[in-house]
């Protein structure tokens, strides 16, 4: 309404210029980092920015998951004894604050300002709430093995599994479309694996990237990458930078354990560096692809799209319960992408073997008893229950216990305890002081 616009203008400053009915005001620091939908929300009703968080997550984001922003006039790391509304207001009044971590379980309550929130690194915790108030958070979607999808809201599982070949929508939004090609491989002859990825949209300035296994070579010799239909990274190792600066890419040996704790799943029998693709975009979009003989593991990192997203990587709303296969199917995104909507249409066709299974889809209950017994023993090192089941399925699907040994090695590599970050140390000290005062 007109009164709301006038009130907002007074707070933000006088208009710079006007043309017809459109008036442009200087944007506050937070608005420069917000999408159009969030900016319109703040223009239409300024108070909504402090009372209606963009996302509310039942998790504690600390350490590497978010940077601490001192709040209040005294720039305190911890505000105690405040309500959640007061906590939000303190963040809203602090330059650089993008969200809060709040708990009223303790007495007094705890309030932390945060920025650069990475939800995939946050820890589930019913005692804390993380609310995103400004810039959208970053999340990670991982596609591993044959393929097991660890959605943005399910960084620790359970996975969404899809074993039939075809092109599927991984991310669908107004700004970015990411599709994955699933196909049968030499190792997984009856359960489709990830064999290619394609993306385009305004987030990448309407360019198109396609990477896929075309054969007949294996590993780095069998994969090709295309940027707007032109092959790039044709040699190994190699690098590529687009003329407009939208894409910086490389095809080199990289250590998957430095990218994601599960990036080496079923491909981790060799510690250290392995043939990989890496694609970096200025829009905070990052894609890593670990190359196998004729399949890939894929890690996608991106900021949540403000007006929503969906697909096999989930809807990125901090609710893991609505990212199951059944939920994705109910939203009409589980079926293969129609041929006329496929981003792979202009790329070379896949090898015929990718679309022809050697037999029925494998099931754990049909697994060879001796092989299943070995899998049960070796897969315990994979981590949580979901990771163990994922490992056992891959052993039975491939008919090879080596898969479990590879997962075991990959897990051991990523189990080294990292040094705690300064922010985490400060938060832990603050919490200890709170407990001692009680």
N, C-alpha and C positions, 0 to 999 in steps of 0.2 A: 504494500500500500504506500501511498505518498508520504504519510507521516513516518513510516518506518524508514524509508529511504532518506528522509530529511534528518532523522535522528542519527542514522549511521554516518551521514556526511559530516555532521558536526563533530562526531567522535574521530573520524579518520582525517578530516581536513577539508579545505575548500576544493571544489572541482577544478581540474586543470583545463578542460575544454569541454564544450558542448556542441553537439551537432544534431539538430532536430530535437527529438525527445530523449536522446541518449546522452547521459552525463557520465563521465569517467572520473572516478576518484582515485587517488594514490592508494595502492594496496598496502596493508599492514604486512610485517615480515612473515606472519604465518600464512596469510592469504596467497603470497607468492609461491608457497609450496603446496597449495590446495588445488584440487581439480575444479572444473567449472561448476559442478553440482554443489560442492561444498561452499564455493564463493557465493553462489546465488542464495544459498541457505543463510549465510551470514548477512547478505544484503537485505533479504526479506525480513529477517527477524534476528537482530544482533544477539539477543539473549540465548537463542538456540545453540550457539556455539559453546556456551558454558554449561548448558543443562542437558544436551543431547549428544553423547559421544558418538563418533563415527562407528566405533566397534567397542564391545565390551567382552573381555576374555577372562575366563576363570583360570588365570595363570599368573605367575610371578616372573616378571621380565627384569633380570639383573645381570651383572657381568657383561659378557659379550652380547647378550640379547638386547641391551639398551644402554645408552649413555645417561648418566645422572645429570639433571639440570637443577642447580640450587634455586629454591623458591623463596618468595617473600622479600620484605625489605631488608632482611639481614642475610639474604642469600644462603639459607640453611639447606643442608643436604636432606634433612628430615624435618618435616612439620608434624608435630604430635598433638593429639587432642583436638583435631579439627574434623568437621563432617566431610562427607564425600563431596558435597556441593562447594564447600569452602576450599577443598583440595583442588577441584576443577577450576575454581575462580583464580586460585593462586597460580595455577599453570597458565590460564588464559592471560593473566596479567604479566607473565614473565616471558621476555623475548627468548625465542629458541626452544621453548617448551612445547612438545608435541603430544604429550600424553602423561598419564599418572599411573602409579602403582599404589593401591590403597588397601588398607586392612583395618577393620574395626574389631578384629578378634582379640587384639591386645588392648590393654588399658594403661595409658591412653592410646588412641588410634594412631596409625602410621600413614604418612603421605609422602610420596617421592615424586619429583618431577622427572620426566624422561624425554629423550629424543632418539632418533635413529632406531626405532623399535623393529626388532626382527623376531616375529612371532614363532618362527620355526625353532628358535634357540631358547624360547621361554619354557619354564617348567610348570606343568599342570599343578595347581594349588588352590584348593577350595577356600583357603584362608585369605587369599589375596585376589584383587581384581586389577587387571590392567585395562585402562580405558584409553582409546586413541581419540585425541581431540583435534589434532592438526594434520600434519602430513601423513598420508597412508603408510602403513607398516610394510616392511619387506617380508616376503615369505619364500619358502622353498618347496618345490615339487620334484620328487625323484621317481624315475621309472627304471626298474631294475629287473634283470633276469628275463622271465618269460610272460609278459612283464608284470611285475608287482608295482602298483602305483601308490606311492606315499604322498597323499594330497597335502596341500598347503596347511590344512587344519589337522592333519594326521601325521606329524613328523616322526612319531614313534609307533605308528600303526594304529589300528589294523589297516592292512593294505587293501586296495581295490584291485582285483585280479581279472584279467581279460586274456583268454587263450585262443580266440579265433582271429584269423588274419583279416586285414582291411585297413582303411584309413579312419582314424578316430579323432574326435575333437578333444584336445587336451585342455586348451584355454579358449573360451569364446567370450569376447567382450566388444564394446564399441571401439576400443582402441587397438586391440591386438587379437589376432587369431593364431593359435598354435595347433598344428595337427601332427599326429604321430602315425607312422606306418608300422603295422604289426605283421610279421610273417614267420613262416617256419624256417628253421636253420639246421645246420649239420648237427649241432648239439641237442637242440630241442625240436625234434622232428614231428612231434604230435601236439605241441603247445606253442603258440605263436610268441615270438620275442619282438622287442623293439628293433626295427631295422632302418628307420628313417625319421626325420623331423623336418617340418616346414612351417614357416611363420610369415606373416605380413600384417600391415595395419598402420594407422597413423602414429603409433608409438615408435615405429621404425621408418617414419616419413614415407609410408606407402611402398617401401621396397619389399622384395620377397627373397627369403633365404630358404633353400632346399638342400638338405644333406641326406644321402641315402646310400645303402649298399647296392651296388650294381654288378659286382663280380667282374670277371671270374676269379680275380685275385683275392687274397685274404688280408685281414687286418687293414693297415693303412693303404694297401694297394687296391683294395676292393671297394673303397668308399669314394664318393665324389661329392663336392659342394658346389652350389650354384647361387650366384647373387644376381637377381633380375634376369635369370636365364643364361648368364655367362659363367663358365666354370672358373672357380677360384681355388687356390690352395691345391694345385694339381701335382705338386711335388712334396716330398717329405724329407726334412722339415721345410716349412714355408710359412710366410706371413702375408696378410692382406689388409689394406686400409682403403676404404671407399673414398672417392674424391671429395664427397661432401662431409666426411667425418662421421657418418652415421654408424659405420661398422668398422671395428678393429678385430681381426681374426687371426688365428694361427693354428697350424697343424703340426704339433710337436710332441715330444715325450713329456708327460706330466705325471705327478704322483697323485692318484685319485684320492688318497686318504687326506690330502690337504684341502680337498674341495668339499667332501661330504663323507660322513662316517660309514655310509653304506655304498659309496660310489663304486667300490671294487667288487660288489656282490657277483658271484659266479665267475668273475674275471680276475680275482685277486691272488692267483697262485704265485705271482712274481712280485716281491716287494720292490718299492721304488717307482721308477717312471715307466709309463706305458703309453703307446700311441693314443693321442687324444686330439679333439678339436676344442677350441675355446672361442666364443663369440661374445664381444662386449659392445653394448650400445649406450649412448649418452643418456637414455631414458631410464637408467637404473635396471635395465634388462640384461641378464647374464645367462648364457647357455653353455654348459660343459657336456661333452660327449666322450665317454671312454670307449674306444674301439675294441671290439672283439673280432673273432675270425670273420663272422658275417652278421653280427648283431652289435648293438650299442646299449650302454647304460647312459641315461640322460639326467642331468640336473638342471632345473630351471629356477632361477631366482628373479623375482620381480616385485615391484610395488603393487599393492592392491589397487585395482581400478576403482575409482570412487563411485561410479554409477553401476558397479556390479560386474561379476564375471562368473563363469561356470564351465563345466566340462569334466573330464576324467580327473583333472587335478583339483576338482572341488570348487566351491563357490567362495572360499576365502572369507568366511564371516565369523571365524573363531568358534564354530559349532561343529565338532567332528561327527556328530550323530547324523547329519544330513549329507554326508559324503559317501555313503555306501553305494554299491552298484545299483541297488533297488531305488535309492533316492535319485541318483543321476538319471536312471531310466525313466523315473516318473516325471522328470523335467525335460524329457525328450532328447537327451544327449548321449545315450548309451549306444545307439545303433551306428553302423558305419556311415561315414560322410558320403552323401550322394556323389557320383562321379563328376557331375558338373559343378560341384562345390569344392572339389579336392584341390588343394594347393600343390599336389604332386602331378597334376594333369600335364604340365609342360615339361616335366622331368623325364629321364629315361625310364622305361618300364622295369619293374623288378624281375629278378630271375624267376622262371616258372616254378621252381621248387619252393619259393616262399609261399605260394598259394595252395600247395598240394600236400596234405599231411600224410605221414607214413602209416597212420593208424588212428584209432579213436583217441580222444583227449584223455590224458592220464588222470587217474584218481588215486589218492593216498591209500584207499582201501584195496585197490587193485595192485599195489606195489609189490614187487618180489619180496617175500618175507625176509630173506637174508639181507637184501639191500636195505630194506626198511629198518632192520635192526641196526645195521651199521650207521644209517642216517641218524637214528635216534641217539646213538652214542656220540657221533661227531658234531651234530648240529646244536648240541647244548651250549656250545661256545658262541653261538651266533648272537645271544643276548636275550631279549624278552621273549615271551611265549609266541608272539606274532612272528618274530624273526626266526624262531626255531621252526615253526610250521612252514614258513616261506622257504627255509633251507631244505627241509625234508621233502617238500613238494618238488623243488628243483632237482634234488637227487633222483627221485622217482621218475620225473619227467625226462631227465637226460639218461637215466640208467647207469649213472656213473657216480661213485662215491667221491670222486675228485672234486665235484662241485662243493661238497661239504668242507673238504680240506681247504679249498680256496676261500670260502667264507670264513673259516676259522682263522686263516692267516690274515685276511683283511680285518677281522675283528680285533686281533691281537695288535695290529699296527695302530689302530685308532683308539686303543684303550690306555695309552700313555696319558697320565694326568697332566693337563696343561697348567701353567702358572696362573694363579688367580689374578684377575685384572684389578687395578687400583680402585675402580668404582665398586667392585664386589667386596674388596677388603673394607672399604669405608662403610658400606651398607651393613656388613656383618658386625663391624664394631659398633655401629649405631644400634643395631638390634640387641647386641649383648648388653650395652649400657641401659637400654630400655628394660630388659629383663632384670638386671641388677637393681634397678630403682623400684621394681614392683615388690 
